[in-house]
Amino acid sequence: MKELTEVQKQESERLKELFARSRQRYLDAGGDPRKRPMGRKGDDYLTDSERKEIFAIARRGVQIIGDEVHCEGRLWKISDKLAKNEDGAECEF
């Protein structure tokens, strides 16, 4: 497994902090401590700015280089069908 960089460690800690806040809000609202909220917007106990921050951190872990998607030390080849429109024009990812 690849060693995390300092930035990745900080982002991981920030995610843990945001999810812990969300969990505490759920419990403060009378949620069952043995269950989790559904996780959908409005039921995740996150503010809009916290939700945006979580998504921004998550997106940083995904890179598209050429015709490959790189994420968490793994890579996937993008299909030619996905990379081109029906008219043959290249798609932007």
C-alpha positions as CSV (number, residue, x, y, z in Angstrom):
1,M,0.0,0.0,0.0
2,K,1.2,3.5,-0.9
3,E,2.3,5.8,2.0
4,L,0.0,8.9,2.4
5,T,1.5,12.3,1.8
6,E,1.1,15.0,4.5
7,V,-1.6,16.7,2.5
8,Q,-3.6,13.4,2.2
9,K,-3.2,12.8,5.9
10,Q,-4.6,16.3,6.6
11,E,-7.5,15.8,4.2
12,S,-8.3,12.4,5.9
13,E,-8.3,14.0,9.3
14,R,-10.6,16.8,8.0
15,L,-13.0,14.2,6.6
16,K,-13.1,12.4,9.9
17,E,-13.8,15.7,11.7
18,L,-16.6,16.6,9.4
19,F,-18.2,13.2,9.6
20,A,-17.9,13.2,13.4
21,R,-19.7,16.6,13.5
22,S,-22.4,15.2,11.3
23,R,-22.8,12.1,13.5
24,Q,-23.0,14.3,16.7
25,R,-25.7,16.5,15.1
26,Y,-27.7,13.3,14.2
27,L,-27.4,12.1,17.8
28,D,-28.3,15.5,19.2
29,A,-31.5,15.5,17.0
30,G,-32.6,12.3,18.7
31,G,-31.1,9.8,16.2
32,D,-30.6,6.1,17.2
33,P,-27.0,5.7,18.3
34,R,-27.0,2.1,16.8
35,K,-28.0,3.4,13.3
36,R,-26.8,5.8,10.8
37,P,-28.8,8.5,9.0
38,M,-29.6,7.8,5.3
39,G,-26.9,10.0,4.0
40,R,-29.0,11.9,1.4
41,K,-28.9,15.7,1.3
42,G,-31.1,16.9,4.1
43,D,-30.7,13.7,6.1
44,D,-26.9,13.8,6.4
45,Y,-26.7,16.5,9.0
46,L,-24.1,18.4,7.1
47,T,-24.3,22.1,6.2
48,D,-24.1,23.0,2.5
49,S,-20.5,24.3,2.9
50,E,-19.4,21.1,4.7
51,R,-21.0,18.9,2.0
52,K,-19.2,21.0,-0.7
53,E,-15.9,20.6,1.2
54,I,-16.3,16.8,1.5
55,F,-17.0,16.5,-2.2
56,A,-14.0,18.8,-3.1
57,I,-11.7,16.6,-1.0
58,A,-13.0,13.4,-2.6
59,R,-12.6,14.8,-6.1
60,R,-8.9,15.6,-5.5
61,G,-8.2,11.9,-5.2
62,V,-9.3,11.2,-8.8
63,Q,-7.2,12.2,-11.8
64,I,-7.8,11.6,-15.5
65,I,-4.5,11.3,-17.4
66,G,-4.8,10.7,-21.1
67,D,-7.2,7.7,-21.5
68,E,-6.8,6.5,-17.9
69,V,-8.5,7.2,-14.6
70,H,-6.2,7.2,-11.6
71,C,-7.7,6.8,-8.1
72,E,-6.2,5.6,-4.8
73,G,-3.2,3.9,-6.5
74,R,-5.3,2.1,-9.0
75,L,-6.1,2.9,-12.6
76,W,-8.8,2.2,-15.2
77,K,-8.6,2.5,-18.9
78,I,-11.4,4.7,-20.4
79,S,-13.3,2.9,-23.1
80,D,-13.1,4.2,-26.6
81,K,-16.9,4.3,-26.6
82,L,-16.9,6.6,-23.6
83,A,-14.1,8.8,-25.0
84,K,-15.9,9.7,-28.2
85,N,-19.3,11.0,-29.1
86,E,-21.5,9.3,-31.6
87,D,-20.3,11.7,-34.3
88,G,-16.6,10.8,-33.4
89,A,-15.8,14.0,-31.6
90,E,-13.7,13.7,-28.4
91,C,-15.5,14.1,-25.1
92,E,-14.1,16.2,-22.3
93,F,-13.9,14.6,-18.9
